[in-house]
Amino acid sequence: QQQQLGREHQGITLRGSAELVAEFFSYGINSILYQRGIYPPETFTRVQKYGLTLLVTTDPELANYLNNVTEQMKEWLYKCIVQRLVVVISSIETSEVLERWQFDIECDKSAKDDNGPREKSQKAIQDEIRSVIRQITATVTFLPLLESACAFDLLIYTDKDLAVPEKWEESGPQFIANSEEVRLRSFTTTIHKVNTTVAYKKDSVP
Amino acid sequence: MAQFLFEADLHGLLKLDTPIPNAPPARWQRKAKESGPGPSPVGVSPMKPVNRSHSSSKTPSKTPGKSGSKIQSTPTKAGGDRYIPNRSTMQMEMANFLLTKENDPAEESPTKKEQQKAWAVNLNGFDVEEAKILRLSGKPQNAPEGYQNNLKVLYSQKMTPGSSRKNSRYIPSMPDRILDAPEIRNDYYLNLIDWSSQNFLAVALDNSVYLWNHASGEIIQLLQMEHPDVYISSVSWIKEGNYLAVGTSSAEVQLWDIQQQKRLRNMTSHCARVGTLSWNSYILSSGARTGHIHHHDVRVAEHHVATLAGHTQEVCGLKWSLDGRYLASGGNDNLVNVWPCTQGGGGDFAPVQTFTQHQGAVKAVAWCPWQMNVLATGGGTSDRHIRIWNVCSGTCLSTVDAHSQVCSILWSTNYKEFISGHGFAQNQLVLWKYPTMTKVAELQGHTARILNLTMSPDGTTVASAAADETLRLWRCFEMDPVKKKEKEKANSAKSSIIHQSIR
């Protein structure tokens, strides 16, 4: 809590921004996994965050996996070398990609040089994040039914020169062949800006 | 009623897009009159673009550099020593197009390509072609085997009017039948009709309850209150259709046996009228004017097994979910509470959700039969909105403004639709497609506000009771004959005993 208070007074620092964005991804991914039924709803628990009731997983392995990703994201966001985070949802049986949640990250690299914090209140950022999360929840009203059992994958787009850390491997983009795209709201911390889009496989028969 | 006419008048006056009768002509009108090629009628509304000026110019053509007819020539005649721009005659789009268009569309030179690429990098923050894509190895354990994704999210593609599939079914605009309901109490907060699984429609008319046999058309008077001042405030059939629960203005909850036409129980626990009832197997829940909800176990002598205190004003909407896990309640305090079926740690019932978004009394409360945890609620006159909720996450999935007091919502079991009943001004029933929330049809006929809706056991007909003292039966969810055959096959397996005569 001390840290947060400090942030409020001092504005947004690069490290603070990286934390905020990484946190958003953690809750965002949890929400997607819950809303799209990738994991049974009983394995999620409700927490209060951003003034909303959000669902996070209680499955320890999944939580651990997501935690690893979040920690890595925090570091890469701080270094401004990550450009995109993608949640790919594909059918387990056919390996076909059915849905693709894309979070584009724009990083203001000049923040690395400035040491002064940026002016933007935590509350304003929270409000923006809240809008995005609400939208993610609301997508359930138009996204197609995921009938078969699905698995998810997390892809991170980084600078080409980045050395691949342990436990990570290179991958293809896993695009959807015939897709429909919807753009959701974006939010910005003044250092990092996150744009969200969701692409889903166009159903030939509605 | 008079206040609504007044309201309508007020709205008419406040609407800015209709011309004010007998007003002096506005300055722009006078100017247009003086300068324009033709006389402009005084009644021209300020919002409508004055069309005459457009006829003299071409639609935006791709001739670069032509700055021609951007602004109409200013009136130099009488009245003006200063230029007063006439917004409505300006062609803003044309002007914008011409201003922003380049004069010489250059060819794609290699340097240009480089430039564009540089811009792309600037905008995206990176060159998409050049990024490296990483994936964390060690895939997390997938959901346990046998887990079926039961989030049956029904989806209909983004409905553009042209591309939407034609709604092919015929919905008759006239009711199948109109029944007389004399002396029905015109009170928004009561719930006076219910249709049993045995095809009996129970109707409370002031201090009596009548049963109408849909199959035979027979009418039976089931009961009449002894005390003349006491009236019936709610009726609700048990799932099997052999018992009817009746709530009264004297705070009693009675249980009647239909076959014997006898009162089995008279349960008193409330201290104010019981406006709403809902069954969950052997538990009967009742909502009262005090805002309290009581659970009654009808099998035991000590029937009052729980109290839920979540409303500060009359409880007018009460519905158990189809799986019996949640109870949704709506009150005159504009709140919607969702209660769990079991008590929390402290032995108290606390709502798992409270929705405060409605700005009016919430009487319309209905659970979606094909999607778990989805609840529809509708607000009264000061709200007029229908909201769809996911009670697990607590989010409002959709909202739609129905423009009229919502008294009841029913989901269809035959189609992915729901129907809502309304009051002033059209007293109509509206069928909505879910989840697109588009109107499928509007059923008109009632001459006073609708008070309640209930559905037939086969899901094809909706009965509406209104303040015009009629009950209308609308056959709006008629099944496709092919699908009907399938359903009938499934149903004939379980034989239904229809009570032909009750003596």
Boltz contact constraints between the chains, C-beta under 6 A:
constraints:
  - contact:
      token1: [A, 37]
      token2: [B, 149]
      max_distance: 6.0
  - contact:
      token1: [A, 37]
      token2: [B, 151]
      max_distance: 6.0
  - contact:
      token1: [A, 39]
      token2: [B, 143]
      max_distance: 6.0
  - contact:
      token1: [A, 40]
      token2: [B, 143]
      max_distance: 6.0
  - contact:
      token1: [A, 40]
      token2: [B, 147]
      max_distance: 6.0
  - contact:
      token1: [A, 53]
      token2: [B, 394]
      max_distance: 6.0
  - contact:
      token1: [A, 61]
      token2: [B, 140]
      max_distance: 6.0
  - contact:
      token1: [A, 61]
      token2: [B, 141]
      max_distance: 6.0
  - contact:
      token1: [A, 62]
      token2: [B, 140]
      max_distance: 6.0
  - contact:
      token1: [A, 65]
      token2: [B, 140]
      max_distance: 6.0
  - contact:
      token1: [A, 69]
      token2: [B, 136]
      max_distance: 6.0
  - contact:
      token1: [A, 83]
      token2: [B, 126]
      max_distance: 6.0
  - contact:
      token1: [A, 83]
      token2: [B, 131]
      max_distance: 6.0
  - contact:
      token1: [A, 106]
      token2: [B, 125]
      max_distance: 6.0
  - contact:
      token1: [A, 137]
      token2: [B, 395]
      max_distance: 6.0
  - contact:
      token1: [A, 140]
      token2: [B, 153]
      max_distance: 6.0
  - contact:
      token1: [A, 141]
      token2: [B, 397]
      max_distance: 6.0
  - contact:
      token1: [A, 141]
      token2: [B, 398]
      max_distance: 6.0
  - contact:
      token1: [A, 141]
      token2: [B, 435]
      max_distance: 6.0
  - contact:
      token1: [A, 142]
      token2: [B, 155]
      max_distance: 6.0
  - contact:
      token1: [A, 144]
      token2: [B, 155]
      max_distance: 6.0
  - contact:
      token1: [A, 145]
      token2: [B, 153]
      max_distance: 6.0
  - contact:
      token1: [A, 145]
      token2: [B, 155]
      max_distance: 6.0
  - contact:
      token1: [A, 146]
      token2: [B, 149]
      max_distance: 6.0
  - contact:
      token1: [A, 151]
      token2: [B, 142]
      max_distance: 6.0
  - contact:
      token1: [A, 154]
      token2: [B, 136]
      max_distance: 6.0
  - contact:
      token1: [A, 155]
      token2: [B, 133]
      max_distance: 6.0
  - contact:
      token1: [A, 155]
      token2: [B, 135]
      max_distance: 6.0
  - contact:
      token1: [A, 156]
      token2: [B, 134]
      max_distance: 6.0
  - contact:
      token1: [A, 157]
      token2: [B, 131]
      max_distance: 6.0
  - contact:
      token1: [A, 157]
      token2: [B, 133]
      max_distance: 6.0
  - contact:
      token1: [A, 158]
      token2: [B, 132]
      max_distance: 6.0
  - contact:
      token1: [A, 158]
      token2: [B, 134]
      max_distance: 6.0
  - contact:
      token1: [A, 160]
      token2: [B, 130]
      max_distance: 6.0
  - contact:
      token1: [A, 160]
      token2: [B, 132]
      max_distance: 6.0
  - contact:
      token1: [A, 167]
      token2: [B, 137]
      max_distance: 6.0
  - contact:
      token1: [A, 168]
      token2: [B, 134]
      max_distance: 6.0
  - contact:
      token1: [A, 168]
      token2: [B, 136]
      max_distance: 6.0
  - contact:
      token1: [A, 169]
      token2: [B, 135]
      max_distance: 6.0
  - contact:
      token1: [A, 169]
      token2: [B, 137]
      max_distance: 6.0
  - contact:
      token1: [A, 171]
      token2: [B, 133]
      max_distance: 6.0
  - contact:
      token1: [A, 171]
      token2: [B, 135]
      max_distance: 6.0
  - contact:
      token1: [A, 173]
      token2: [B, 133]
      max_distance: 6.0
  - contact:
      token1: [A, 206]
      token2: [B, 156]
      max_distance: 6.0
  - contact:
      token1: [A, 206]
      token2: [B, 157]
      max_distance: 6.0
